[in-house]
Amino acid sequence: MSHARDAQPAAGSLRGARLPRWFPWAAAAGSVAAGLAVSAAAGLHSDIQWALIAAALFVLGSYAVSAKVEGPRQARDRTATSLVWVAFLLAVVPLASLAWETVEQGVKVLDGYFLSHSMGVVADSEPGGGIYHAILGTLEQVGLATLMSVPVGVLTAVYLVEYGRGRLARAVTFFVDVMTGIPSIVAGLFILSLWILILGMGYSGFAGSMALSILMIPVVVRSTEEMLKLVPNELREASLALGVPKWRTVLKVVLPTSIGGITTGVMLAVARITGETAPVLLLVWGTNFINANPFQDPQASLPMYIYLQYTNGSDAAYDRAWAAALTLIAFIMILNLLARGIARWKAPETGR
Amino acid sequence: MDMTTQQTAPPPLPRPAPRAQRPAARGATRPGDRIFLGLSRGSGVLVLVIMAAIAAFLTYRAVLAISKDEANFLTAFEWNPSGVPPRFGIAVLAFGTVVSSVIAMIIAVPVAVGIALFITHYAPRRLAGPIAYVIDLLAAVPSIIYGLWGALVLVPSLDGLYGWLDQYLGWTGILEWNQGAPRSLFTVGILLAIMILPIITSVSREVFGQVPRMHQEAALALGATRWEVIRMAVLPFGRSGVISASMLGLGRALGETMAVAMVLSPSFDIEASLLDPGGGTFAQNIAGKFNEATEMGRDALIASGLVLFVITLLVNGAARLIIARRKEYSGAGA
């Protein structure tokens, strides 16, 4: 403090000298211009380079100017502010580029034909073909996984919130947490070793959906648990006081009260497993043809389709991969937005 | 059962009270209650069974493979499980997994903390909400799409940066670039950093949002600048939250499969320089080698998967422990 005042004694004011409010913007504009100039002069081609030069110039430049005018404490404050802004912009660029590229490249071949045809008679290196078989496979696998994991997940959450006391409940809580962190490829390997290597079953959509449900159960348990905890105890007590058995209280009072939140959690979980590629790659195997039976023979799936088209490596295949990626991301984003919409719409009642 | 007998049996006069109280006190003896409790407890037990089965079956197949392995499973630099005799080891995979995740953490954690602070303390109020919303949405983007973007957009645009690193930091040896395609562990680290940014940001943001207003206002009242408020009030409060968020991110980075498989050009050597293509990670190796693998090869891949499983368990367990301890001491739910 005293150091700051020594550096810049301000006449007739208790406050030290300040830089004008427009200074950060001017510094940013100046450093971007300088970054562009330097990279043009040095003949650098990459966008990453001038951006990094500009960012470094911005942070160092505002520190230097501020240290001279305002003193070291204000200078450190300004440096922190500029670093935070730079961090934000650095992160926005790749994420925005990801969204932009997916949309821009994806719309090239995405049309009704693409959505309604399979790759059955199309050579991988030629244009044409579509993702109908992959959409069908994904919907069936995710649907089966949801059917298996929602009852287990919701009942486990009911057990933890309504009944759970003692060591069993603590163990379940701990292992649900642990399960959340299982890498998807490990879930795939587990089903592979049990279902395919030991029981001798073939590759099928169902094998994939079992692995997906291992990934989905902990997510459903976590979110349902949070929602059940939000149900006011007075509701349970009122119902029990009327002589309603506990199981009917849970089914008719607790679950209906929290159904909005539970739906949100399930939809977010579905969105998460829809994009899982690794277990599907190990267990469903993939095909270019339409296979509507998830219990027999390899199926296709949207994320795996993207991977297979990518590994094929021709331009037509890249276009199809981008279009499938756009379809997948659109599906997931719609699910997310719907889920969050439901959460917001239901929010006032639970008092969140 | 209990209920019906009690209702039909004529109540003996001397001791009516205990009989009338019993059914009300023991709600769980009604058949509906017993069935429902059984179902929900059964689901809880099923979760435990699944976890035990994962550990058991992976270990079983892994032991089958390792017992036939002629090389040292932990230190060998090769992967030839279907050869005669089978020889394979995880040294390269362990190295690649750790190095790429460490690079990802070095890049992602400071940037994520920066974004979290930006949202909670720097951004204009009207912007903060939407930005947080978009970041949460980005956490839902599947890894296959990050992989596609990484391979087709990020890799081609890294030449300049690689040249730079080679020019100014090449003397270190680990950042030397020999003009190969930038499909190296370093690129994988950058891509993983971008992928785990949203999750670390969103957990850190929640923790920073819980810092008591009074602490911050007290610091401001003492004349602290905004940075000093953050350094003295916000960061100490949020430290354990940031650590556990980082470890959740680390768990994701360690187990990431598709993005790594699409970006890295793998080999079974450890390159001296991080910028040279080569190396591999556990998950990438499984996805890459699975299609051509024989039964022995699959068992070997399962053995490497078991190692990955144990590593992620340890990392996630540590993260949970930190969160749990924080809950105990601060009283604020994480």
HADDOCK unambig.tbl for C-alpha pairs under 7 A between the chains (distance, minus, plus):
assign (segid A and resid 45 and name CA) (segid B and resid 160 and name CA) 6.75 0.50 0.50
assign (segid A and resid 46 and name CA) (segid B and resid 157 and name CA) 6.51 0.50 0.50
assign (segid A and resid 46 and name CA) (segid B and resid 160 and name CA) 5.34 0.50 0.50
assign (segid A and resid 48 and name CA) (segid B and resid 161 and name CA) 6.95 0.50 0.50
assign (segid A and resid 49 and name CA) (segid B and resid 160 and name CA) 6.92 0.50 0.50
assign (segid A and resid 49 and name CA) (segid B and resid 161 and name CA) 6.40 0.50 0.50
assign (segid A and resid 77 and name CA) (segid B and resid 225 and name CA) 6.37 0.50 0.50
assign (segid A and resid 77 and name CA) (segid B and resid 226 and name CA) 6.39 0.50 0.50
assign (segid A and resid 77 and name CA) (segid B and resid 227 and name CA) 4.85 0.50 0.50
assign (segid A and resid 80 and name CA) (segid B and resid 227 and name CA) 6.21 0.50 0.50
assign (segid A and resid 84 and name CA) (segid B and resid 114 and name CA) 4.72 0.50 0.50
assign (segid A and resid 84 and name CA) (segid B and resid 115 and name CA) 6.48 0.50 0.50
assign (segid A and resid 84 and name CA) (segid B and resid 118 and name CA) 5.91 0.50 0.50
assign (segid A and resid 85 and name CA) (segid B and resid 118 and name CA) 6.92 0.50 0.50
assign (segid A and resid 87 and name CA) (segid B and resid 111 and name CA) 5.02 0.50 0.50
assign (segid A and resid 87 and name CA) (segid B and resid 114 and name CA) 5.59 0.50 0.50
assign (segid A and resid 87 and name CA) (segid B and resid 115 and name CA) 6.20 0.50 0.50
assign (segid A and resid 88 and name CA) (segid B and resid 114 and name CA) 6.74 0.50 0.50
assign (segid A and resid 88 and name CA) (segid B and resid 115 and name CA) 5.09 0.50 0.50
assign (segid A and resid 98 and name CA) (segid B and resid 149 and name CA) 6.22 0.50 0.50
assign (segid A and resid 152 and name CA) (segid B and resid 43 and name CA) 5.27 0.50 0.50
assign (segid A and resid 155 and name CA) (segid B and resid 40 and name CA) 4.64 0.50 0.50
assign (segid A and resid 155 and name CA) (segid B and resid 43 and name CA) 6.07 0.50 0.50
assign (segid A and resid 156 and name CA) (segid B and resid 40 and name CA) 5.49 0.50 0.50
assign (segid A and resid 156 and name CA) (segid B and resid 41 and name CA) 6.82 0.50 0.50
assign (segid A and resid 156 and name CA) (segid B and resid 43 and name CA) 5.11 0.50 0.50
assign (segid A and resid 156 and name CA) (segid B and resid 44 and name CA) 4.76 0.50 0.50
assign (segid A and resid 158 and name CA) (segid B and resid 40 and name CA) 6.53 0.50 0.50
assign (segid A and resid 159 and name CA) (segid B and resid 40 and name CA) 5.07 0.50 0.50
assign (segid A and resid 159 and name CA) (segid B and resid 41 and name CA) 5.77 0.50 0.50
assign (segid A and resid 159 and name CA) (segid B and resid 44 and name CA) 6.98 0.50 0.50
assign (segid A and resid 172 and name CA) (segid B and resid 44 and name CA) 6.04 0.50 0.50
assign (segid A and resid 172 and name CA) (segid B and resid 47 and name CA) 6.98 0.50 0.50
assign (segid A and resid 172 and name CA) (segid B and resid 48 and name CA) 6.44 0.50 0.50
assign (segid A and resid 175 and name CA) (segid B and resid 48 and name CA) 6.72 0.50 0.50
assign (segid A and resid 178 and name CA) (segid B and resid 313 and name CA) 6.52 0.50 0.50
assign (segid A and resid 178 and name CA) (segid B and resid 316 and name CA) 6.61 0.50 0.50
assign (segid A and resid 178 and name CA) (segid B and resid 317 and name CA) 6.70 0.50 0.50
assign (segid A and resid 181 and name CA) (segid B and resid 251 and name CA) 6.70 0.50 0.50
assign (segid A and resid 181 and name CA) (segid B and resid 312 and name CA) 6.94 0.50 0.50
assign (segid A and resid 181 and name CA) (segid B and resid 316 and name CA) 6.25 0.50 0.50
assign (segid A and resid 182 and name CA) (segid B and resid 309 and name CA) 6.85 0.50 0.50
assign (segid A and resid 182 and name CA) (segid B and resid 312 and name CA) 6.96 0.50 0.50
assign (segid A and resid 183 and name CA) (segid B and resid 255 and name CA) 4.82 0.50 0.50
assign (segid A and resid 185 and name CA) (segid B and resid 257 and name CA) 6.99 0.50 0.50
assign (segid A and resid 185 and name CA) (segid B and resid 283 and name CA) 6.61 0.50 0.50
assign (segid A and resid 186 and name CA) (segid B and resid 305 and name CA) 5.96 0.50 0.50
assign (segid A and resid 186 and name CA) (segid B and resid 309 and name CA) 6.52 0.50 0.50
assign (segid A and resid 189 and name CA) (segid B and resid 302 and name CA) 6.26 0.50 0.50
assign (segid A and resid 190 and name CA) (segid B and resid 54 and name CA) 5.59 0.50 0.50
assign (segid A and resid 190 and name CA) (segid B and resid 57 and name CA) 6.68 0.50 0.50
assign (segid A and resid 190 and name CA) (segid B and resid 58 and name CA) 6.13 0.50 0.50
assign (segid A and resid 193 and name CA) (segid B and resid 57 and name CA) 6.57 0.50 0.50
assign (segid A and resid 193 and name CA) (segid B and resid 58 and name CA) 6.95 0.50 0.50
assign (segid A and resid 193 and name CA) (segid B and resid 61 and name CA) 6.99 0.50 0.50
assign (segid A and resid 194 and name CA) (segid B and resid 57 and name CA) 6.58 0.50 0.50
assign (segid A and resid 245 and name CA) (segid B and resid 33 and name CA) 6.99 0.50 0.50
assign (segid A and resid 246 and name CA) (segid B and resid 33 and name CA) 6.35 0.50 0.50
assign (segid A and resid 247 and name CA) (segid B and resid 32 and name CA) 6.55 0.50 0.50
assign (segid A and resid 247 and name CA) (segid B and resid 33 and name CA) 5.23 0.50 0.50
assign (segid A and resid 247 and name CA) (segid B and resid 36 and name CA) 6.10 0.50 0.50
assign (segid A and resid 272 and name CA) (segid B and resid 140 and name CA) 6.37 0.50 0.50
assign (segid A and resid 275 and name CA) (segid B and resid 142 and name CA) 4.83 0.50 0.50
assign (segid A and resid 276 and name CA) (segid B and resid 142 and name CA) 6.75 0.50 0.50
assign (segid A and resid 277 and name CA) (segid B and resid 144 and name CA) 6.74 0.50 0.50
assign (segid A and resid 277 and name CA) (segid B and resid 258 and name CA) 6.91 0.50 0.50
assign (segid A and resid 278 and name CA) (segid B and resid 257 and name CA) 6.51 0.50 0.50
assign (segid A and resid 278 and name CA) (segid B and resid 258 and name CA) 6.51 0.50 0.50
assign (segid A and resid 278 and name CA) (segid B and resid 287 and name CA) 6.89 0.50 0.50
assign (segid A and resid 303 and name CA) (segid B and resid 144 and name CA) 6.52 0.50 0.50
assign (segid A and resid 325 and name CA) (segid B and resid 145 and name CA) 6.25 0.50 0.50
assign (segid A and resid 329 and name CA) (segid B and resid 141 and name CA) 6.75 0.50 0.50
